[in-house]
Amino acid sequence: MLTVGQMRNVTSVIEVGEALLDARWPDKKSQVYKDAVSACVAWSEDLATLEQVREAFRDAAALADVLIR
């Protein structure tokens, strides 16, 4: 389990989904968060591109003050 200040390496859409669904994700109520989760699901159904998932994850992370690089 990660705690505040620890890093997590996310290298796939599956890992993006896991990060978003992790109980410690700080903001699960915003539409931006929901859009990011939806993008992961859409990708799994061939309805979204990797770039769309990446952009949605960046937006959700920025809103939740989660640092990504």
Secondary structure, DSSP 4 states (H G I P E B T S, - for coil): ---TT------SHHHHHHHHHSTT-S--SSHHHHHHHHHHHHHHTTSS-HHHHHHHHHHHHHHTT----
